[in-house]
Amino acid sequence: MTAPWTTSAGVAYMGLFFLSGLACFASIPRARSFNDAEMRYGLVGLLATTGIWAILKTAFFVVPAPLREATYIVGLISGFATVWAWLYFASAYTGRSLHKNTILRRLGMAVFLTIVSIKLTNPLHGLYFTTTPVTTPFRYLAIDHGIVHWISTSLAYVLAAVGLFMIFELYVESGYDTKPLGVLTGLLALPVTLDLVAIATPQLINFIYAPIGVAAFAIGTLFIFGEQFLAVRTTAQGDEAAIILDTRDRIQDYSPAAEAAFPELADSTGESLADVLPAVAATRESDDEQIVARDSSEGTEYYLVSPRSMTLGDSTVEVLALTDVTDLERQRRTLIERERELDERTELYRAVIAASFAFVFRIDLAGRFKFVSPSVEDFLGYEPAELTGEPMSILGTDDETIELAEDYFTEVTNGESIQVRDLPIATRSGRTVYVDIRAVPIYEAGIDPESRTPEHIVGAQVMVRDASDRRQREGLISVINRVLRHNVRNKLTVINGYAELLATELDGDDASKAEQIVETADRLLDLTESARRIEANRELSPELETVDLAPILEQAIDQLTTRYPEASVTTEIPASAIATTLPRIETPLWELLENAAVHGGEQPEIHLAVAETDDQLQITITDDGPGLPEDERQVLADGKEDPLVHGQGLGLWLTYWIITTLDGEISVPKTQQGTTIEIRLPAPSPPP
């Protein structure tokens, strides 16, 4: 009988399988150079199991007869293991996660162990295969496969086909010219054709030829078309736009999506990326900005440049993935712009607060500080962190003040906005300072203003203003007024009394001089009375109310005609004259009427008219006197204080001050004769 190694056919078979095994083993070191661990595991496993299988097929022809069946069984186990290594590799290469699925891995292991157990026990049951010695085309042990073999082989072919499908699908979707890779991958399926032919004709021995295809695939992909093999792998995550570069940043290939987004790529293979797309190339040298902006008919579009590289031996490819992030980038830039505007507004608010308030704080419903502005340290000596979380009573000067503050806080939590003047609080050193505060409720976010109730209040916002300077000024005013009202007034009363006695006892020029002293003293007494009225009106209420001025004006006219009977007064006053003001408006109205009666001549004629408009109530006072001097006109026009230094105009200045602080307006139109003064006060808003 002819031995296999003595015939050309036998040498061909053994040489083919032996070389296939050597090719697989020789490819393992290069496969291990993959920087992708999962793909490396799959490909090394495929090459190792296939190499063992091919070497055992060679050994099958040369080992002693008693060992041939065992050699064949071990080879079958290695061959079946190649299927699972192939699936692992195909899943990893195409960017899928099937090889990580625990259920699939356990199921695959169960199937593998079941088939292996049947193969190992074949000598006992013979269901997998039987052997028959044959001499054609050379002497060898022919394998007659049973039904179990064909079932497991069919399963192996189906699983191998699944792997092929995954890879070919990637080739098609990548958009690259993958014909060489497609041919190489197709070599994996070629041995199946040989297996079928071997069944139909005795010219080929019935022997699985898969190791040959795997060896051809390994050599082609790892040594010949490695860069393209890597390039397709790096784009396995989707159909995004991508550019493939070599080690010198020259364009090797690009996806259709990349060409659609960047038309400059057309026919650019082999050119430098910096020449074709300088903006994209610039991102490779920047550590920060990886976004490329492109102008299009729909506005500016943005692409994120993400470099991905893969190494196989001495072959390295880099793929620049160009991900369309237009929507996200537009949102990001909008947010940046809004943040910039918000920062500007925050700085503006901070500047306003710094200029207008000593500090600002926020209190929760438990009465504890939740936020304190940094300026509190300059005013009270506390750092913001020292007050945050503390009860507001920490700033109280005594139990009475703390109780008062708690009452104010209750008003705010009931939905009121309050203003408080001269509230005493304690500094960190224990010193008492006085502040004005404005407190408003804070409502839950998202609640419509018209639907807000006290139940939606979550705290209070409090603005604090240092009242020290104002209290000092007011203290000085009080001192001055006390001097005017007591010391000066008392002395003037004495002077006035003696002057009147002298006027009655003296004759001639001496009597006239005494009368001038009396008149001067009377004017000074009037000045002290005006100062008293200024002090009485220095406490200003922040809330205006509706006031009917008709009875106030009627009473003022009656008082005027009684005190100055020589004055002739005519009026045009409606039954009601409603204005948004306060009762203190009576003081400037009387001041103007009395001024007209005193300075209007020997028999002054005064006319008072009231007219209503949509948003104002106008009061006009006219007299036929010589007219106001220019300096006193300026007092009523703009509150100019210069006349005060001459001891004149204090009453007019009080008039201007009260009217303007009540949101009113006053003007003195120029006339040919006499004086006309117009006062305009806000009228109540009409009902909705």
For each residue, the residues with C-beta under 8 A, 3 or more apart:
1: 135 139
2: 6 7 10 135 138 139
3: 6 7 10 138 139
4: 7 9 10 11 13 14 61 62 138 139 140
5: 10 11 14 61 62
6: 2 3 10 138
7: 2 3 4 10 11 137 138
8: 11 12
9: 4 12 13 137 138
10: 2 3 4 5 6 7 13 14 61 137 138 140
11: 4 5 7 8 14 15
12: 8 9 15 16
13: 4 9 10 16 17 61 205 207
14: 4 5 10 11 17 18 58 61 62
15: 11 12 18 19
16: 12 13 19 20 212
17: 13 14 20 21 54 55 57 58 211 212
18: 14 15 21 22 54 55 58
19: 15 16 22 23 215
20: 16 17 23 24 50 51 54 211 212 214 215
21: 17 18 24 25 50 51 52 53 54 55 57 58 211 215
22: 18 19 25 26 51
23: 19 20 26 27 215 218 219
24: 20 21 27 28 47 48 50 51 54 211 214 215 218
25: 21 22 28 47 48 51
26: 22 23 29
27: 23 24 30 31 47 215 218 219 222 223
28: 24 25 31 32 44 47 48 51
29: 26 32 33
30: 27 33 222 223 312 313
31: 27 28 34 40 43 44 47 218 222
32: 28 29 40 44
33: 29 30 311 312 313
34: 31 37 39 40 43 310 311 312
35: 40 309 310 311
36: 39 40 92 233 310
37: 34 40 41
38: 41 42 88 92 99
39: 34 36 42 43 89 92 93 233
40: 31 32 34 35 36 37 43 44
41: 37 38 44 45 88 92
42: 38 39 45 46 85 86 88 89 90 91 92 93 99
43: 31 34 39 40 46 47 89 218
44: 28 31 32 40 41 47 48
45: 41 42 48 49 81 85 88 89
46: 42 43 49 50 82 85 86 88 89 214 218
47: 24 25 27 28 31 43 44 50 51 214 218
48: 24 25 28 44 45 51 52 85
49: 45 46 52 53 78 79 81 82 85
50: 20 21 24 46 47 53 54 78 79 82 210 211 214 215
51: 20 21 22 24 25 28 47 48 54 55 211
52: 21 48 49 55 56 75 78
53: 21 49 50 56 57 75 78 79 82 210 211
54: 17 18 20 21 24 50 51 57 58 211 212 215
55: 17 18 21 51 52 58 59
56: 52 53 59 60 71 72 74 75 78
57: 17 21 53 54 60 61 75 207 211
58: 14 17 18 21 54 55 61 62
59: 55 56 62 63 71
60: 56 57 63 68 71 72 75 140 141
61: 4 5 10 13 14 57 58 140
62: 4 5 14 58 59
63: 59 60 67 68 71
64: 67 68
65: 68 141
66: 69
67: 63 64 70 71
68: 60 63 64 65 71 72 131 141
69: 66 72 73 123 131 141
70: 67 73 74
71: 56 59 60 63 67 68 74 75
72: 56 60 68 69 75 76 129 141 143
73: 69 70 76 77 119 120 122
74: 56 70 71 77 78
75: 52 53 56 57 60 71 72 78 79
76: 72 73 79 80 119 128
77: 73 74 80 81 116 119 120
78: 49 50 52 53 56 74 75 81 82
79: 49 50 53 75 76 82 156 208 210 211
80: 76 77 83 84 112 115 116 119 152 156
81: 45 49 77 78 84 85 112
82: 46 49 50 53 78 79 85 86 210 214
83: 80 86 87 156 159 160
84: 80 81 87 88 108 112 159
85: 42 45 46 48 49 81 82 88 89
86: 42 46 82 83 89 90 159 160 163
87: 83 84 90 91 98 99 108 159 162 163
88: 38 41 42 45 46 84 85 91 92 99
89: 39 42 43 45 46 85 86 92 93 163
90: 42 86 87 93 94 162 163 164 166 167
91: 42 87 88 94 96 97 98 99 163 166
92: 36 38 39 41 42 88 89 95 96 99
93: 39 42 89 90 166 167 170 233 236
94: 90 91 166 167 169 170 236
95: 92 170 236 237
96: 91 92 99 166
97: 91 100 101
98: 87 91 101 104
99: 38 42 87 88 91 92 96 104 105
100: 97 105
101: 97 98 104 105
102: 105 106
103: 106 107
104: 98 99 101 107 108
105: 99 100 101 102 108 109
106: 102 103 109 110
107: 103 104 110 111
108: 84 87 104 105 111 112
109: 105 106 112 113
110: 106 107 113 114
111: 107 108 114 115 155
112: 80 81 84 108 109 115 116
113: 109 110 116 117
114: 110 111 117 118
115: 80 111 112 118 119 152 155
116: 77 80 112 113 119 120
117: 113 114 120 121
118: 114 115 121 122 127 128 148 152
119: 73 76 77 80 115 116 122 128
120: 73 77 116 117
121: 117 118 124 125
122: 73 118 119 125 126 127 128 129
123: 69 126
124: 121
125: 121 122 128
126: 122 123 129 130 146
127: 118 122 146 147 148
128: 76 118 119 122 125 145 146 148 149 152
129: 72 122 126 143 144 145 146 149
130: 126 143 144 146
131: 68 69 141 142 143 144
132: 141 142 144
133: 139 140 141 142
134: 139 140 141 142
135: 1 2 138 139
136: 202
137: 7 9 10 203 205
138: 2 3 4 6 7 9 10 135
139: 1 2 3 4 133 134 135
140: 4 10 60 61 133 134 205
141: 60 65 68 69 72 131 132 133 134
142: 131 132 133 134 205 206
143: 72 129 130 131 206 207
144: 129 130 131 132
145: 128 129 149 150 153 206
146: 126 127 128 129 130 149 150
147: 127 150 151
148: 118 127 128 151 152
149: 128 129 145 146 152 153
150: 145 146 147 153 154
151: 147 148 154 155
152: 80 115 118 128 148 149 155 156
153: 145 149 150 156 157 208
154: 150 151 157 158
155: 111 115 151 152 158 159
156: 79 80 83 152 153 159 160
157: 153 154 160 161 192
158: 154 155 161 162
159: 83 84 86 87 155 156 162 163
160: 83 86 156 157 163 164 188 189
161: 157 158 164 165 189
162: 87 90 158 159 165 166
163: 86 87 89 90 91 159 160 166 167
164: 90 160 161 167 168 185 188 189
165: 161 162 168 169
166: 90 91 93 94 96 162 163 169 170
167: 90 93 94 163 164 170 171 185
168: 164 165 171 172 182 185
169: 94 165 166 172 173
170: 93 94 95 166 167 173 174 232 236
171: 167 168 174 176 178 181 182 185 232
172: 168 169 178
173: 169 170 239
174: 170 171 178 232 235 236 255
175: 239 255 256 257
176: 171 228 231 232 235 244 253 255
177: 253
178: 171 172 174 181 182 228 232
179: 182 183
180: 183 184 220 224 225 228
181: 171 178 184 185 221 225 228 229 232
182: 168 171 178 179 185 186
183: 179 180 186 187
184: 180 181 187 216 217 220 221 225
185: 164 167 168 171 181 182 188 217
186: 182 183 189 190
187: 183 184 190 213 216 217 220
188: 160 164 185 191 210 213 214 217
189: 160 161 164 186 192 193 213
190: 186 187 193 194 212 213
191: 188 194 195 208 209 210 211 212 213
192: 157 189 195 196 210
193: 189 190 196 197
194: 190 191 197 198 204 209 212
195: 191 192 198 199 206 208 209
196: 192 193 199 200
197: 193 194 200 201 204
198: 194 195 201 204 205 206 207 209
199: 195 196 206
200: 196 197
201: 197 198 204
202: 136
203: 137
204: 194 197 198 201 207
205: 13 137 140 142 198
206: 142 143 145 195 198 199
207: 13 57 143 198 204
208: 79 153 191 195
209: 191 194 195 198 212 213
210: 50 53 79 82 188 191 192 213 214
211: 17 20 21 24 50 51 53 54 57 79 191 214 215
212: 16 17 20 54 190 191 194 209 215 216
213: 187 188 189 190 191 209 210 216 217
214: 20 24 46 47 50 82 188 210 211 217 218
215: 19 20 21 23 24 27 50 54 211 212 218 219
216: 184 187 212 213 219 220
217: 184 185 187 188 213 214 220 221
218: 23 24 27 31 43 46 47 214 215 221 222
219: 23 27 215 216 222 223 224
220: 180 184 187 216 217 223 224 225
221: 181 184 217 218 224 225 226 229
222: 27 30 31 218 219 226 229 312 313
223: 27 30 219 220 226
224: 180 219 220 221
225: 180 181 184 220 221 228 229
226: 221 222 223 229 230 312 313 315
227: 230 231 246 252 315 317
228: 176 178 180 181 225 231 232 253
229: 181 221 222 225 226 232 233 312
230: 226 227 233 234 310 311 312 315 316 317
231: 176 227 228 234 235 244 252 253 317 319
232: 170 171 174 176 178 181 228 229 235 236
233: 36 39 93 229 230 236 310
234: 230 231 242 244 308 309 310 317 319
235: 174 176 231 232 238 240 242 255 319 321
236: 93 94 95 170 174 232 233
237: 95 240 321
238: 235
239: 173 175 255 257
240: 235 237 255 257 321 322 323 324
241: 254 255 257 258 260 261 262 303 321 322 323 324
242: 234 235 254 255 257 258 319 320 321 322
243: 251 253 254 255 258 265 273 277 280 319 320 322
244: 176 231 234 251 252 253 254 317 318 319
245: 249 250 251 252 273 317 318 319 320
246: 227 249 250 252 317 318
247: 316
248: 272
249: 245 246 272 273 274 281 284
250: 245 246 270 271 272 273
251: 243 244 245 254 265 268 269 270 271 272 273 276
252: 227 231 244 245 246 269 270 317
253: 176 177 228 231 243 244 269
254: 241 242 243 244 251 258 259 265 268 269
255: 174 175 176 235 239 240 241 242 243 258 259
256: 175 259 260
257: 175 239 240 241 242 260 261 322
258: 241 242 243 254 255 261 262 265 322
259: 254 255 256 262 263 265 266
260: 241 256 257 263
261: 241 257 258 294 301 303 322 324
262: 241 258 259 265 277 280 294 322
263: 259 260 266
264: 268 276 277
265: 243 251 254 258 259 262 268 276 277
266: 259 263
267:
268: 251 254 264 265 271 276
269: 251 252 253 254
270: 250 251 252
271: 250 251 268 275 276
272: 248 249 250 251 275 276 281
273: 243 245 249 250 251 276 277 280 281 320
274: 249 277 278 281
275: 271 272 278
276: 251 264 265 268 271 272 273
277: 243 262 264 265 273 274 280 281
278: 274 275 281 282
279: 282 283 292 293
280: 243 262 273 277 283 284 292 305 320 322
281: 249 272 273 274 277 278 284 285
282: 278 279 285 286
283: 279 280 286 289 290 291 292 305
284: 249 280 281 305 307
285: 281 282
286: 282 283 289 290
287:
288:
289: 283 286
290: 283 286 304 305 306
291: 283 302 303 304 305 325 329
292: 279 280 283 302 303 305 322
293: 279 300 301 302
294: 261 262 300 301 302 303
295: 299 300 301
296: 299 300 301
297:
298: 301
299: 295 296
300: 293 294 295 296 326 330
301: 261 293 294 295 296 298 324 326
302: 291 292 293 294 324 325 326 328 329 330
303: 241 261 291 292 294 322 323 324 325 326
304: 290 291 321 322 323 325
305: 280 283 284 290 291 292 320 321 322
306: 290 320 321 323
307: 284 318 319 320 321
308: 234 318 319 320 321
309: 35 234 316 317 318 319
310: 34 35 36 230 233 234 316 317
311: 33 34 35 230 315 316
312: 30 33 34 222 226 229 230 315 316
313: 30 33 222 226
314:
315: 226 227 230 311 312
316: 230 247 309 310 311 312
317: 227 230 231 234 244 245 246 252 309 310
318: 244 245 246 307 308 309
319: 231 234 235 242 243 244 245 307 308 309
320: 242 243 245 273 280 305 306 307 308
321: 235 237 240 241 242 304 305 306 307 308
322: 240 241 242 243 257 258 261 262 280 292 303 304 305
323: 240 241 303 304 306
324: 240 241 261 301 302 303
325: 291 302 303 304 328 329
326: 300 301 302 303 329 330
327: 330 331
328: 302 325 331 332
329: 291 302 325 326 332 333
330: 300 302 326 327 333 334
331: 327 328 334 335
332: 328 329 335 336
333: 329 330 336 337
334: 330 331 337 338
335: 331 332 338 339
336: 332 333 339 340
337: 333 334 340 341
338: 334 335 341 342
339: 335 336 342 343
340: 336 337 343 344
341: 337 338 344 345
342: 338 339 345 346
343: 339 340 346 347
344: 340 341 347 348
345: 341 342 348 349
346: 342 343 349 350
347: 343 344 350 351
348: 344 345 351 352
349: 345 346 352 353
350: 346 347 353 354
351: 347 348 354 355
352: 348 349 355 356
353: 349 350 356 357 359 360 373 375 463
354: 350 351 357 375
355: 351 352
356: 352 353 463 465
357: 353 354 360 373 375 463 464 465
358: 375 376 379 435 464 465 466
359: 353 372 373 374 375 376 379 380 464
360: 353 357 371 372 373 375 461 462 463 464
361: 369 371 372 373 376 387 462 464
362: 369 370 371 372 442 459 460 461 462
363: 367 368 369 370 392 409 459 460 462
364: 367 368 370 458 459
365: 413 457 458 459
366: 391
367: 363 364 391 392 393 406 409
368: 363 364 389 390 391 392
369: 361 362 363 372 387 388 389 390 391 392
370: 362 363 364 388 459
371: 360 361 362 384 388
372: 359 360 361 362 369 376 382 384 387 388
373: 353 357 359 360 361 376 384
374: 359 377 384
375: 353 354 357 358 359 360 378 379
376: 358 359 361 372 373 379 380 382 383 384 387
377: 374 380 381 382 383 384
378: 375
379: 358 359 375 376 427 433 464 466
380: 359 376 377 395 425 427 428 433
381: 377 427 428 429
382: 372 376 377 386 387 427 428
383: 376 377 386 387
384: 371 372 373 374 376 377 387 388
385: 388
386: 382 383 390 428
387: 361 369 372 376 382 383 384 390 394
388: 369 370 371 372 384 385
389: 368 369
390: 368 369 386 387 394
391: 366 367 368 369 394
392: 363 367 368 369 395 396 405 409
393: 367 396 402 405 406
394: 387 390 391
395: 380 392 425 426
396: 392 393 399 401 402 405 425 426
397: 401 424 425 426 432
398: 401 402
399: 396 402 403
400: 403 404
401: 396 397 398 404 405 423 424 425
402: 393 396 398 399 405 406
403: 399 400 406 407
404: 400 401 407 408 423
405: 392 393 396 401 402 408 409 423
406: 367 393 402 403 409 410
407: 403 404 410 411
408: 404 405 411 412 418 420 437 439
409: 363 367 392 405 406 412 413 439 460
410: 406 407 413 414
411: 407 408 414 416 418
412: 408 409 415 416 417 418 439 440 441 457 460
413: 365 409 410 441 454 457 460
414: 410 411 454
415: 412 441 452 453 454 457
416: 411 412 441
417: 412 438 439 440 441
418: 408 411 412 437 438 439
419: 436 437 438 439 542
420: 408 423 436 437 439
421: 436 467
422: 434 435 436 467 471
423: 401 404 405 420 434 435 436 437
424: 397 401 432 433 434
425: 380 395 396 397 401 432 433 434 435
426: 395 396 397 430 431 432 433
427: 379 380 381 382 430 431 432 433
428: 380 381 382 386
429: 381
430: 426 427
431: 426 427
432: 397 424 425 426 427
433: 379 380 424 425 426 427 466 468
434: 422 423 424 425 467 468 471
435: 358 422 423 425 464 465 466 467
436: 419 420 421 422 423 464 465 467 470
437: 408 418 419 420 423 462 463 464 465
438: 417 418 419 462 463 465
439: 408 409 412 417 418 419 420 460 461 462 463
440: 412 417 460 461
441: 412 413 415 416 417 454 457 459 460 461
442: 362 457 458 459 460 461
443: 447 452 456 457 458
444: 447 456 457 458
445:
446:
447: 443 444 451 452 456
448: 451 452
449: 452
450:
451: 447 448 456
452: 415 443 447 448 449 456
453: 415 456
454: 413 414 415 441 457
455:
456: 443 444 447 451 452 453
457: 365 412 413 415 441 442 443 444 454 460
458: 364 365 442 443 444
459: 362 363 364 365 370 441 442
460: 362 363 409 412 413 439 440 441 442 457
461: 360 362 439 440 441 442
462: 360 361 362 363 437 438 439
463: 353 356 357 360 437 438 439
464: 357 358 359 360 361 379 435 436 437
465: 356 357 358 435 436 437 438
466: 358 379 433 435 469
467: 421 422 434 435 436 470 471
468: 433 434 471 472
469: 466 472 473
470: 436 467 473 474
471: 422 434 467 468 474 475
472: 468 469 475 476
473: 469 470 476 477
474: 470 471 477 478 538
475: 471 472 478 479
476: 472 473 479 480
477: 473 474 480 481 534 535 538
478: 474 475 481 482 535
479: 475 476 482 483
480: 476 477 483 484 531
481: 477 478 484 485 531 532 534 535
482: 478 479 485 486 487
483: 479 480 486 487 488
484: 480 481 487 488 489 527 528 531 532
485: 481 482 488 489 528 531 532
486: 482 483 489 490
487: 482 483 484 490 491
488: 483 484 485 491 492 524 528
489: 484 485 486 492 493 525 528
490: 486 487 493 494
491: 487 488 494 495
492: 488 489 495 496 521 524 525 528
493: 489 490 496 497 525
494: 490 491 497 498
495: 491 492 498 499 517 521
496: 492 493 499 500 517 518 521 522 525
497: 493 494 500 501
498: 494 495 501 502
499: 495 496 502 503 514 515 517 518 521
500: 496 497 503 504 514 518
501: 497 498 504 505
502: 498 499 505 506 510 511 514 517
503: 499 500 506 511 514 515 518
504: 500 501
505: 501 502
506: 502 503 510 511 514
507: 510 511
508: 511 512
509: 512 513
510: 502 506 507 513 514
511: 502 503 506 507 508 514 515
512: 508 509 515 516
513: 509 510 516 517
514: 499 500 502 503 506 510 511 517 518
515: 499 503 511 512 518 519
516: 512 513 519 520
517: 495 496 499 502 513 514 520 521
518: 496 499 500 503 514 515 521 522
519: 515 516 522 523
520: 516 517 523 524
521: 492 495 496 499 517 518 524 525
522: 496 518 519 525 526
523: 519 520 526 527 647
524: 488 492 520 521 527 528 647
525: 489 492 493 496 521 522 528 529
526: 522 523 529 530
527: 484 523 524 530 531 647 650
528: 484 485 488 489 492 524 525 531 532
529: 525 526 532 533
530: 526 527 533 534 650 651 654
531: 480 481 484 485 527 528 534 535 650
532: 481 484 485 528 529 535 536
533: 529 530 536 537 587 654
534: 477 481 530 531 537 538 650 654 657
535: 477 478 481 531 532 538
536: 532 533
537: 533 534 540 584 587 654 657 658
538: 474 477 534 535
539:
540: 537 661
541: 544 582
542: 419
543:
544: 541 580 581 582 662 663 682
545: 580 581 582
546: 578 579 580 684
547: 552 578 579 580 581 582 583 585
548: 551 552 576 577 578
549: 552 553 577 578 579 581 585 589 610 617 619 681
550: 553 554 573 574 575 576 577 610
551: 548 554 555
552: 547 548 549 555 556 583 585 586 589
553: 549 550 556 557 571 573 577 589 608 610 619
554: 550 551 557 558 573
555: 551 552 558 559
556: 552 553 559 560 586 589 590 593
557: 553 554 560 561 569 571 593 608
558: 554 555 561 562
559: 555 556 562 563 590
560: 556 557 563 564 567 569 590 593 594 597 606
561: 557 558 564 565 567 569
562: 558 559 565
563: 559 560 594 597
564: 560 561 567 594 597 598 604
565: 561 562
566: 602 603 604
567: 560 561 564 596 597 600 603 604 605 606
568: 603 604 605 606
569: 557 560 561 606 607 608
570: 605 606 607 608
571: 553 557 607 608 609
572: 607 608 609 610
573: 550 553 554 577 608 609 610
574: 550 577 610 612
575: 550
576: 548 550
577: 548 549 550 553 573 574 610 612 617
578: 546 547 548 549 617 683 684
579: 546 547 549 585 617 681 682 683 684
580: 544 545 546 547 663 681 682 683 684
581: 544 545 547 549 585 662 663 664 681 682
582: 541 544 545 547 585 662
583: 547 552 586
584: 537 587 658 662
585: 547 549 552 579 581 582 588 589 658 659 662 664 681
586: 552 556 583 589 590
587: 533 537 584 590 591 654 655 658
588: 585 591 592 654 655 656 658 659 679
589: 549 552 553 556 585 586 592 593 619 679
590: 556 559 560 586 587 593 594
591: 587 588 594 595 651 652 654 655
592: 588 589 595 596 621 655 677 679
593: 556 557 560 589 590 596 597 606 608 621
594: 560 563 564 590 591 597 598
595: 591 592 598 599 651 652
596: 567 592 593 599 600 604 606 621 623 625 675
597: 560 563 564 567 593 594 600 604 606 623
598: 564 594 595
599: 595 596 604 623 625 626
600: 567 596 597 604 605 606 623 624 625 674
601: 604 624 625 626
602: 566
603: 566 567 568
604: 564 566 567 568 596 597 599 600 601 623 624 625
605: 567 568 570 600 623 624
606: 560 567 568 569 570 593 596 597 600 621 622 623
607: 569 570 571 572 620 621 622 623
608: 553 557 569 570 571 572 573 593 619 620 621 622
609: 571 572 573 619 620 622
610: 549 550 553 572 573 574 577 617 618 619 620
611: 617 618 620
612: 574 577 616 617 618 683
613: 616 617 618 683
614: 683 686
615: 682 683
616: 612 613 680 681 682 683
617: 549 577 578 579 610 611 612 613 680 681 682 683
618: 610 611 612 613 678 679 680
619: 549 553 589 608 609 610 678 679 680 681
620: 607 608 609 610 611 676 677 678 679
621: 592 593 596 606 607 608 676 677 679
622: 606 607 608 609 674 675 676 677
623: 596 597 599 600 604 605 606 607 674 675
624: 600 601 604 605 673 674
625: 596 599 600 601 604 674 675
626: 599 601 674
627: 671 673 674 675
628: 632 633 636 668 675
629: 632 633
630: 633 634
631: 634 635 640 642 643 646 648 649
632: 628 629 635 636 643 648 649 652
633: 628 629 630 636 637 668
634: 630 631 637 638 640 642 643
635: 631 632 639 640 641 643 649 652 653 656
636: 628 632 633 652 655 656 666 667 668 677
637: 633 634 640 666 667 668
638: 634 656
639: 635 653 656 657 660
640: 631 634 635 637 643
641: 635 644 653
642: 631 634 645
643: 631 632 634 635 640 646 648 649 652 653
644: 641 647 648 649 650 653
645: 642
646: 631 643 649
647: 523 524 527 644 650
648: 631 632 643 644
649: 631 632 635 643 644 646 652 653
650: 527 530 531 534 644 647 653 654
651: 530 591 595 654 655
652: 591 595 632 635 636 643 649 655 656
653: 635 639 641 643 644 649 650 656 657
654: 530 533 534 537 587 588 591 650 651 657 658
655: 587 588 591 592 636 651 652 658 659 666
656: 588 635 636 638 639 652 653 659 660 666
657: 534 537 639 653 654 660 661
658: 537 584 585 587 588 654 655 661 662
659: 585 588 655 656 662 664 665 666 679 681
660: 639 656 657 663 664 665 666
661: 540 657 658
662: 544 581 582 584 585 658 659 681
663: 544 580 581 660 681 682
664: 581 585 659 660 679 680 681 682
665: 659 660 679 680
666: 636 637 655 656 659 660 677 678 679 680
667: 636 637 677 678 680
668: 628 633 636 637 675 676 677 678
669: 676 678
670:
671: 627 674 675 676
672:
673: 624 627
674: 600 622 623 624 625 626 627 671
675: 596 622 623 625 627 628 668 671
676: 620 621 622 668 669 671
677: 592 620 621 622 636 666 667 668
678: 618 619 620 666 667 668 669
679: 588 589 592 618 619 620 621 659 664 665 666
680: 616 617 618 619 664 665 666 667
681: 549 579 580 581 585 616 617 619 659 662 663 664
682: 544 579 580 581 615 616 617 663 664
683: 578 579 580 612 613 614 615 616 617
684: 546 578 579 580
685:
686: 614
687:
688:
